[in-house]
Amino acid sequence: MTAEPRSTTLFADELASSVSNDSLHLILLPTEKCNFRCTYCYEDFSVGRMDPAIVQGIKRLIDRRVDGLCSLTISWFGGEPLLAIQVIEEVSAHVINKARPGLRYAADMTTNAYLLDIATAERLGRLGISEYQVSLDGPQSLHDRTRLQASGAGSFQRIWANLLAIRDSGLLTDVVLRVHVTPANLPSMSEFLSEIRETFLGDPRFSVLLKPVERLGGPRDGEMDVIGHDRWPAVLKDLERIVSGGGDDGPLYPAPAVCYASRPNSLVIRANGVVAKCTVALTDPRNAVGRICPDGTLDIDRSLFRHWLRGWESGDWDALSCPADGLPETRTTLLQIGPTRLMSDL
């Protein structure tokens, strides 16, 4: 897959879309608990289901912003978001009720898909959730070693069955199969990706995103064997050829040039009401840039927030593609956030 040239025009276009006040992207964590215990996970599951006051604040934020928006995107994340499906339904129904003609509303979800049976997918489809990202760690024998349920049991068979049910349905939904690659599963990837291609990629609703497992701060980072950054481009090229069947890159999900965390109009709202920029660096104090209030206003620490946007000022594509990498050190914490309230500025 050929990378998009990072030209001056691309930079200008990305900047315009990122600072546009008529566009809003909310990444919502309805719960930070999970029914899985993946061996490489970086989350600590210390925060439970979103409190009703936080749900109310999100609904009020949408009320405050909706009339000035041309585009609203909501991405559901976790933990496992489907463990708090009632929160998803409440917020989604509110958006649909408040949406005015001309508003482009889209919703997606990152889920382990264990609970994504066809009835649930249909239920969520009626609420506008039209894209899922689902992770697979190779064939069942390998997947079930790393993507474990909290009970310690494997998860592959049920996930695969749910994916097949979506494929065999008429749902207007897209599924991104996020295939994790490690030194352990790499020898099996040729056969597994060929099976993925034959099973799902004849359906244009399905695509593949290839990602190396990385050390992201989890408790087992020191035990993990990962594919080095210097080796990954060559590995990726070989795997992409298998996914595409030697043809074009149609079934491959394109990587964005700019991370959502670099975009001023993209916000993460955690289950505890903390406003963040990144879904990976959840426990990093520099990621806690503010808090949502029950009335829908946002208390934001401008200095913390600005660090995540530094790539726009410097023109550094590395900082734009991953602003968490090389984030400046600061002693500012969420406890120091003052009463400054930003709403229409974000």
Residue pairs with C-beta under 8 A, 6 or more apart in sequence:
1 240
1 244
1 249
1 252
1 254
2 249
4 10
4 254
4 257
6 257
6 317
10 257
11 315
14 257
14 258
14 320
15 312
17 23
17 263
18 258
18 262
18 263
18 264
18 265
18 266
18 312
19 264
19 265
20 265
21 68
21 265
21 344
21 345
22 68
22 69
22 70
22 71
23 69
23 70
23 71
23 72
23 73
23 265
24 65
24 69
24 71
24 72
24 73
24 265
24 267
24 346
25 73
25 74
25 75
25 260
25 263
25 265
25 266
25 267
26 58
26 61
26 72
26 73
26 74
26 75
26 266
26 267
26 269
27 74
27 75
27 77
27 260
27 266
27 267
27 268
27 269
27 279
28 50
28 58
28 74
28 75
28 76
28 77
28 91
28 268
28 269
29 47
29 50
29 77
29 78
29 79
29 81
29 268
29 269
29 270
29 271
29 279
30 49
30 50
30 76
30 78
30 79
30 81
30 83
30 84
30 85
30 87
30 88
30 91
30 271
31 47
31 48
31 49
31 50
31 78
31 79
31 80
31 81
31 83
31 84
31 87
31 271
32 43
32 45
32 46
32 47
32 48
32 78
32 79
32 270
32 271
32 272
32 282
33 45
33 47
33 48
33 49
33 78
33 79
33 80
33 83
34 41
34 43
34 45
34 78
34 79
34 80
34 83
34 112
34 150
35 80
35 83
35 112
35 114
35 115
35 149
35 150
36 80
36 112
36 114
36 147
36 148
36 149
36 150
36 155
37 148
37 149
37 150
37 152
38 146
38 147
38 148
39 145
39 146
39 148
39 220
39 224
40 146
40 213
40 214
40 215
40 216
40 218
40 220
40 221
40 224
41 218
42 216
42 217
42 218
42 280
42 282
43 79
43 218
43 282
44 283
45 79
47 79
47 270
47 271
47 272
48 271
49 83
49 84
49 87
49 271
50 84
50 87
50 271
50 272
51 271
51 272
51 273
53 273
53 294
54 269
54 271
54 272
54 273
54 292
55 87
55 90
55 91
56 294
57 273
57 292
57 293
57 294
57 295
57 296
58 91
58 269
58 292
58 296
59 90
59 91
59 94
59 296
60 294
60 295
60 296
61 292
61 296
61 297
61 298
61 343
62 72
62 91
62 94
62 95
62 98
62 296
63 98
63 296
64 296
64 297
64 343
64 344
65 72
65 343
65 344
66 72
66 98
66 99
66 100
66 103
67 100
68 344
69 103
70 102
70 103
70 104
71 103
71 104
71 105
71 106
72 95
72 99
72 103
72 104
72 105
72 106
73 105
73 106
73 107
73 108
74 91
74 92
74 95
74 105
74 106
74 107
74 108
75 107
75 108
75 109
75 110
76 88
76 107
76 108
76 109
76 110
76 111
76 129
77 109
77 110
77 268
77 279
78 84
78 110
78 111
79 271
80 111
80 112
80 114
80 115
81 88
81 109
81 110
81 111
82 88
82 109
82 111
82 114
82 115
82 116
82 120
83 115
84 271
85 115
85 120
85 124
88 109
88 124
88 127
88 129
89 123
89 127
92 107
92 124
92 127
92 128
92 129
93 127
95 105
95 107
95 128
96 105
96 127
96 128
99 105
105 128
106 128
106 130
106 131
107 127
107 128
107 129
107 130
107 131
108 129
108 130
108 131
108 132
108 133
109 124
109 129
109 131
109 132
109 133
110 132
110 133
111 132
111 133
111 134
112 134
112 135
112 147
112 155
112 159
113 132
113 134
113 159
113 162
113 163
114 149
114 155
114 158
114 159
114 162
116 132
116 134
116 162
116 166
117 162
117 165
118 162
118 165
118 166
118 169
118 171
121 132
121 162
121 165
121 166
121 169
121 171
121 173
122 169
122 171
125 171
125 172
125 173
129 173
130 172
130 173
130 174
131 173
131 174
131 175
131 176
132 173
132 174
132 175
132 176
133 175
133 176
133 178
133 209
134 159
134 163
134 175
134 176
134 177
134 178
135 147
135 178
135 179
135 180
136 143
136 147
136 156
136 159
136 177
136 178
136 179
136 180
136 196
137 143
137 145
137 146
137 147
137 179
137 180
137 182
137 185
138 179
138 180
138 185
138 188
138 189
138 192
139 156
139 185
139 188
139 191
139 192
139 195
140 154
140 156
140 157
140 160
142 184
142 185
142 188
143 154
143 155
143 156
144 154
144 155
144 156
146 180
146 182
147 154
147 155
147 156
148 154
148 155
149 155
163 175
163 177
163 200
164 199
166 173
166 175
166 205
167 199
167 200
167 203
167 205
167 206
171 205
173 205
174 205
174 206
174 207
175 200
175 205
175 206
175 207
176 207
176 208
176 209
176 253
177 196
177 200
177 206
177 207
177 208
177 209
178 209
178 211
179 189
179 192
179 193
179 196
179 208
179 209
179 210
179 211
180 211
180 212
180 213
181 189
181 210
181 211
181 212
181 213
181 227
181 235
181 239
182 212
182 213
182 224
182 225
182 226
182 227
183 225
183 226
183 227
184 225
185 192
186 227
186 235
189 239
189 242
190 242
193 208
193 239
193 242
193 243
194 242
196 208
196 243
197 242
197 243
197 245
197 251
200 206
201 207
201 208
201 243
201 251
206 251
207 251
207 252
207 253
208 243
208 251
208 252
208 253
209 252
209 253
209 255
210 236
210 239
210 240
210 243
210 252
212 226
212 227
212 232
212 235
213 224
213 226
213 227
214 226
215 221
215 224
215 226
216 280
217 280
217 281
217 283
227 235
240 249
240 252
243 251
243 252
244 250
244 251
244 252
256 321
257 317
257 320
257 321
258 311
258 320
258 321
259 320
259 321
259 322
259 323
260 266
261 277
261 278
261 308
261 322
261 323
261 324
262 308
262 309
262 311
262 312
262 319
262 320
262 321
262 323
264 305
264 309
264 346
265 346
266 277
267 275
267 276
267 277
267 298
267 346
268 275
268 276
268 277
268 278
268 279
269 275
269 276
269 292
270 276
270 282
273 291
273 292
274 288
274 290
274 291
274 334
275 288
275 289
275 290
275 291
275 292
275 298
275 300
276 282
276 287
276 288
276 289
277 287
277 289
277 305
277 308
277 323
278 284
278 287
278 308
278 323
278 324
280 324
281 287
281 324
281 327
284 324
284 327
285 332
285 333
285 334
286 304
286 307
286 327
286 328
286 329
286 330
286 332
287 324
288 304
288 333
288 334
289 300
289 301
289 304
289 305
289 308
290 298
290 299
290 300
290 301
290 304
290 305
290 334
290 337
290 342
291 298
291 299
291 334
291 337
292 298
292 299
293 299
293 341
296 343
297 341
297 343
298 341
298 342
298 343
298 346
299 337
299 338
299 339
299 340
299 341
300 337
300 340
300 341
300 342
300 346
301 332
301 334
301 336
301 337
301 338
302 340
302 342
303 330
303 332
304 330
304 332
307 323
307 327
307 328
307 330
308 323
308 327
309 323
310 316
310 319
310 323
310 328
311 317
311 318
311 319
311 320
311 321
311 323
312 320
318 325
318 326
319 325
319 326
